[in-house]
Amino acid sequence: MAFNQRREYLFLYTVKDANPNGDPLNENHPRYDGDTAQAMASDVRVKRTTRDEWVRSGEIVFVDGEPKSLKTRFEELKKITDQSDAREIMKQCLDVRLFGVTFALDKEAFAWTGPVQFKWGRSLHSASFEFVQGTAAFATERGGADNRQRSFRNEYLVPFALMGVYVIANQYASQYTDASDEDLQKMVDGLWQGTDNLITRSKNEHKSRLLIEITYKEGFNGKIGALDDKVTLLDREGKVMDRENQKALRSLHEVSLDVRALLKSMELKREHIANIRVISDGEINIIQEKQLKGISRIEVR
C-alpha cells in the first residue's frame, strides 16, 4: 500500500582520507564546487550506496550493479518474481518503487518518477583535496629481466568532509509505484547502514553521523526544502570558521553543528508535522541538542 504522508530527510556523514565521489572525466578527482571548495556527491552515488546495502540484505532490486543488458536482467527478474508483466515485475523491485524507472524493452515502454528524490550532497564546509602517488605492486619488465621498472598509481582523497544530503519523499508519486511506509524505512536503514558498509579502498572511512526525518500530516503537500542549507558547521567553541580553517579540519571532534535555522523552520511548520525522528551515531556535537530532543525522539546507532 502506497504511503500517504510526505517526508523530508537530512542525512549527514563523514568522509576521512577517502574519495566521496570521483569524477571519471577528471582523473577520478573528487567532485567539488570550484567556487566554494565544497566536496560533492551525486544523487546517483548516494542511491548506489543505499541500493548496494539492499542487495547485501537480499532485497529484490532492478539495478543490481552487475554488468548485463536490460533484457538479461528482465529475464532474471521474471524467474525471481514468477511474473511476466513488466509493470508488475518492476513493482516487485524496491529501488523502482522508491527511485522510479525508465523501462523500454521490445514493445513495452513506460517511465515512473520515483517518489524519493535525492539532492546532490555537499560538504558543510570548504574541504581540501590531496593528490597522492604510489607504486604498483608488480614491476614491469622493460628490455629484459634485468631492466625492471615499477609503474605509478595516482589518486586523490579528501582528508576530511562532513557531507550533507537532502531527501524528499513525495506521497503523490508513490501512488504509481506502490512505495510503502515500510519501503521508506528500508530506505533509511539502507542509507545509514550502506554508508557504514562502504568498505573499499577509495571509500573506506565513510561514517553515518546524523539522520533527521520529518513526517508531515496526511493531506499536507508543502515542504521546508533544502534541509542541508538549514544547518551550519561551526568550530568546537561554536564560532564561525574562515575558509582556511574549514579546509584544515581533520576530525568530527573539531566541529559543532548549529541547527538553529532548521529548528525555526520546523517550528513554522509545527501544525503540519506529525512526527520528527532523529538517528545519531552519538558522536556529532549538536549545539541545540536539548531543543532537538524536546521535539523529537532520538535513536542512537
C-alpha positions in Angstrom: 0.0 0.0 0.0 1.4 3.4 -1.1 2.5 5.8 1.7 0.3 8.9 2.1 2.4 11.2 4.3 5.1 13.4 2.8 8.6 13.2 4.4 11.8 15.2 4.3 15.2 13.9 5.4 18.6 15.4 6.3 21.4 12.9 6.2 25.0 13.8 7.4 28.0 11.5 7.0 31.8 12.0 7.4 34.5 11.1 4.9 38.1 10.8 6.1 41.1 10.2 3.8 38.8 8.9 1.1 37.1 10.0 -2.1 33.4 10.9 -1.6 32.6 10.7 -5.4 35.2 10.5 -8.1 34.7 12.2 -11.4 35.7 9.8 -14.2 36.1 12.7 -16.7 38.6 14.4 -14.4 41.0 11.6 -13.5 38.6 10.5 -10.7 39.2 13.7 -8.8 36.6 14.1 -6.0 33.7 16.1 -7.3 33.7 19.6 -5.9 32.4 23.2 -6.3 35.2 25.3 -7.7 33.9 28.5 -6.2 33.2 27.3 -2.6 35.7 24.3 -2.4 32.8 22.1 -1.1 33.2 18.4 -1.8 30.2 17.0 -3.7 28.5 13.6 -4.1 25.9 13.0 -6.8 22.4 11.7 -6.1 23.4 8.6 -8.2 26.3 7.9 -5.9 24.2 8.1 -2.7 21.4 6.0 -4.2 24.0 3.4 -5.2 25.2 3.2 -1.6 21.7 2.5 -0.5 20.9 0.1 -3.2 24.1 -1.9 -2.6 23.0 -2.4 1.0 19.6 -3.7 -0.2 21.4 -6.2 -2.4 23.5 -7.4 0.6 20.3 -7.8 2.6 18.6 -9.8 -0.1 16.0 -7.3 -1.3 14.8 -7.5 -4.9 16.2 -4.6 -7.0 16.2 -3.8 -10.6 19.7 -2.4 -10.8 21.9 -5.0 -9.1 25.2 -3.4 -10.0 26.3 -6.3 -12.3 27.2 -5.6 -16.0 24.4 -7.0 -18.0 21.8 -6.0 -20.6 18.3 -4.8 -19.8 16.9 -8.0 -21.5 19.1 -10.3 -19.4 18.2 -8.6 -16.2 14.5 -8.6 -17.1 14.6 -12.3 -17.8 16.3 -12.9 -14.4 13.6 -10.9 -12.6 10.8 -12.9 -14.4 12.2 -16.0 -12.8 12.8 -14.4 -9.4 9.3 -12.8 -9.2 7.4 -15.5 -11.1 5.7 -12.7 -13.1 5.7 -11.9 -16.8 4.1 -8.4 -16.9 6.8 -5.7 -17.0 4.9 -3.3 -14.7 4.2 -5.9 -12.1 7.8 -7.1 -12.2 9.0 -3.5 -11.7 6.8 -3.0 -8.7 8.5 -6.0 -7.1 11.8 -4.1 -7.1 12.5 -1.9 -4.1 14.7 0.5 -6.0 12.0 1.1 -8.6 9.3 1.6 -6.0 11.4 4.3 -4.4 13.6 5.8 -7.1 11.4 5.2 -10.2 12.3 3.7 -13.6 12.5 4.3 -17.3 11.7 1.0 -19.0 11.9 0.3 -22.7 12.2 -3.3 -24.0 10.7 -4.7 -27.2 7.2 -3.2 -27.4 6.9 -2.3 -23.7 7.9 1.2 -22.7 7.0 3.3 -19.6 8.5 5.7 -17.1 7.7 6.3 -13.5 9.0 9.2 -11.5 10.4 8.0 -8.2 8.7 9.3 -5.0 12.1 9.6 -3.3 14.4 12.2 -4.7 17.9 13.0 -3.6 19.6 16.4 -3.8 23.3 16.4 -4.7 25.3 16.0 -1.5 27.7 18.8 -0.4 30.2 19.1 2.4 29.0 21.6 5.0 32.4 23.4 4.8 35.2 24.1 2.3 37.4 21.0 2.0 40.9 20.3 0.8 41.8 17.8 -1.9 45.1 16.0 -1.9 46.9 14.3 -4.8 48.7 11.1 -3.7 51.1 8.9 -5.7 52.1 5.3 -5.0 53.8 2.5 -6.8 52.2 -0.6 -8.3 52.5 -4.0 -6.7 54.4 -5.6 -9.6 57.2 -4.3 -11.7 57.0 -4.0 -15.5 59.9 -5.6 -17.4 61.4 -3.3 -20.0 64.1 -4.7 -22.2 64.7 -7.8 -20.3 64.5 -9.3 -16.8 67.4 -7.0 -15.5 65.6 -3.8 -16.5 62.5 -3.7 -14.3 60.6 -0.5 -13.5 57.6 -0.1 -11.2 54.7 1.9 -12.6 53.0 4.6 -10.6 49.4 5.0 -9.5 47.8 8.3 -8.9 44.8 9.1 -6.7 43.0 11.9 -5.0 41.5 12.0 -1.5 39.7 14.3 0.9 41.4 14.4 4.3 38.0 15.2 6.0 34.5 16.2 5.0 31.1 16.3 6.7 28.7 15.7 3.9 25.0 16.8 3.9 22.3 15.2 1.8 18.7 16.4 1.4 16.0 13.9 0.5 12.2 14.3 -0.1 9.6 11.6 -0.3 6.5 12.6 -2.4 3.4 10.8 -1.5 1.7 11.5 -4.8 4.3 9.7 -6.9 4.1 6.7 -4.6 0.6 6.0 -5.9 2.1 4.9 -9.2 5.0 2.8 -7.9 3.2 1.4 -4.7 6.1 2.6 -2.5 5.0 1.9 1.1 5.9 3.2 4.6 7.9 0.0 5.1 9.8 0.8 1.9 10.7 4.2 3.3 12.0 2.6 6.5 14.2 0.3 4.3 15.5 3.4 2.6 16.5 4.9 5.9 18.2 1.7 7.0 19.9 1.2 3.7 21.2 4.8 3.6 22.6 4.6 7.2 24.0 1.1 7.1 25.1 1.2 3.5 27.2 4.3 4.2 28.9 2.4 7.1 29.4 -0.5 4.8 31.3 1.4 2.1 34.4 -0.5 2.9 36.5 -0.2 -0.3 39.9 1.3 -0.8 38.6 4.6 -2.1 35.5 4.8 0.1 36.8 3.5 3.4 36.2 5.7 6.2 32.6 6.8 5.3 30.6 7.0 8.6 26.9 7.9 9.1 26.5 10.6 11.7 23.0 12.1 11.8 19.7 11.5 10.1 16.6 13.7 10.7 13.2 12.5 9.3 10.3 14.9 9.3 6.9 13.2 8.7 4.0 15.5 7.8 0.4 15.0 8.5 -1.8 13.4 5.9 -3.0 15.9 3.3 -0.1 18.3 3.7 1.8 18.9 0.4 4.3 21.6 1.3 7.9 21.3 2.4 10.6 23.1 4.2 13.0 22.3 1.4 16.8 22.0 1.3 17.3 20.9 4.9 21.0 20.8 4.4 21.0 24.6 3.9 19.4 25.0 7.4 22.4 23.7 9.3 25.7 25.4 9.8 29.1 23.9 10.7 31.0 25.8 13.4 34.2 25.1 15.3 34.1 23.3 18.6 33.5 26.5 20.6 30.6 27.5 18.3 32.4 30.1 16.3 32.4 30.8 12.6 35.4 29.4 10.7 37.0 31.1 7.7 37.7 29.1 4.6 41.3 28.2 5.5 40.2 26.9 8.9 37.5 24.9 7.3 40.0 23.3 4.9 42.3 22.4 7.8 39.6 20.3 9.5 40.6 16.7 10.0 38.1 15.3 12.6 34.5 15.5 13.6 35.6 16.3 17.1 36.9 19.7 15.9 33.4 21.0 15.0 29.9 21.5 16.2 26.6 21.7 14.4 24.3 24.6 14.6 20.7 23.5 13.8 19.0 26.8 14.9 17.7 27.7 11.4 16.3 24.1 11.0 14.5 24.3 14.3 13.0 27.6 13.4 11.8 26.2 10.0 10.2 23.2 11.8 8.5 25.4 14.3 6.9 27.4 11.4 5.5 24.1 10.1 4.7 22.7 13.5 0.9 22.4 12.9 1.6 20.3 9.8 4.2 18.0 11.3 3.1 14.6 12.6 6.5 13.3 13.8 10.2 14.1 13.9 12.7 11.3 14.3 16.4 11.7 14.8 19.1 9.0 14.4 22.6 9.8 15.7 25.8 8.0 16.0 26.3 9.6 19.4 29.5 11.5 18.4 28.3 14.5 16.5 28.1 17.6 18.7 24.8 19.5 18.1 24.7 22.9 19.8 20.9 22.9 20.2 20.7 19.2 21.2 18.3 19.9 24.1 15.9 21.7 21.9 16.0 18.9 19.3 15.4 16.3 22.0 12.4 18.3 23.1 10.6 17.9 19.8 11.8 14.5 18.6 12.7 11.0 19.7 16.4 10.4 19.2 17.8 6.9 18.4 21.5 6.3 18.8 23.0 3.7 16.4 
